[in-house]
Amino acid sequence: MNEPRWDRLLLNATLATFVGDTPYGLIEQAAIGLHHGRIAWLGRVNDLPDAPNLLADVVESLDGALVTPGLIDCHTHLVFGGDRAHEFDLRLNGAGYEEIARAGGGILSTVQATRAASEEALYAQALPRARALLADGVTTLEIKSGYGLELESERRMLRVARRLGRELGITVQTSFLGLHALPPEYLDRRAEYVALVCDEMLPALAADGLVDAVDAFCEGIGFSREETRRLFERAKQLGLPVKLHAEQLSDLDGAALVAEYGGLSADHLEHLGESGIKAMAMAGTVAVLLPGAFYALRETRLPPVDLLREHRVPMAVATDCNPGTSPLLSLRLAAGMACTLFRLTPEEALRGVTVHAARALGLTDRGTLAPGQRADLVVWNTSRPAELCYWIGGSLARKIYVAGETVSRRKPPRRSPSAS
């Protein structure tokens, strides 16, 4: 072979490439070559262009193990102060939402804890959560702000998100979620807060290089369609893509709004109607399904999966990891929940945490196994893709590669001496 030797060659693998129309894009008795952080070659072992020891510096047999792209969690609120386990306890002992809110609970309790936490403390709390996701196969992660609701606290959250990516060696995409909730100091000055987010906070954080996308919570208990549009206009001026928490509790036509702006995704979608689905299909906007929140809130209204299929809207699946409504630390479990609760097929769910999740983040260099793609991949202790959704809990990831390099699944979290 005249080409440079590959860094690594994995032999005797079962590849779920998610390329093409065959189930899972499956290739059995396969090999995959990695070089300079990319996939250099893949196909059947019998089709290798030369003897394995002549092709790569490191050759490893996987004995038929399943290999998939690295999983992509395209919707999380991973960075926050404190937790809300106490509220979980109160709810299951009969306390209602208003009672918990009067006692200082709800999202504003997380805002208070996040504002009070130092950057080091936020990092120390978020790091084990990120490592838990990584241990279960996640190699690309989206993290939103939205628990600071003031410039400096939002900045701390986004800086921590960036640092997690650097320290763990994975890709972290950040989303600014300033229109998440109304902070207590602006309860009687709603218009002022929306103006602050659009005219001061977003431009400042974008100038800091901390924002990859802009998000909002368009809902009756969140922000209106008109307020969201104002934010999207500002994002458009700054050249930033948009996404939206939409149609979770009611249909405010938020999905159509984000589609109007060519948005990356509309997320939750339990109350999504057909007009919003058609708008998403036209715009190429991904539907992000979040079964963790559906489960934790004991919701009964299912997202319109059949209509999404009918109109060929790509469906991603994410953990929505957050302290209040989805304290979920396994994307593989989220995929299984999407099958059981939303009736996705295992292939739909696995495409939802790979190729469609990449699209929901605007990333084209990952989510599939193909030559030229980034060499983010997972070797699993199974040979059949459906098992990744079938098994509830447990550890199935044997080895994880990020840009062609192996990462430890059990590295203990580091704590700064100054972390509180």
Secondary structure, DSSP 8 states (H G I E B T S, - for coil): --S--EEEEEEEEEEE---SSSGGGEEEEEEEEEETTEEEEEEEGGG-SS-HHHHEEEEEE-TT-EEEE-EEE-------SS--HHHHHHHHTT--HHHHHHTT-SHHHHHHHHHHS-HHHHHHHHHHHHHHHHHTTEEEEEEE--SS-SHHHHHHHHHHHHHHHHHHTSEEEEEEEEETS--GGGTT-HHHHHHHIIIIIHHHHHHTT--SEEEEEESTTSB-HHHHHHHHHHHHHTT--BEEEESSSS--SHHHHHHHTT-SEEEE-TT--HHHHHHHHHHT-EEEE-HHHHHHTT------HHHHHHTT--EEE----BTTTB----HHHHHHHHHHHH---HHHHHHHTTHHHHHHTT--SSSS--TTSB--EEEES-S-TTHHHHS-SS--EEEEEETTEEE-SS------TT--
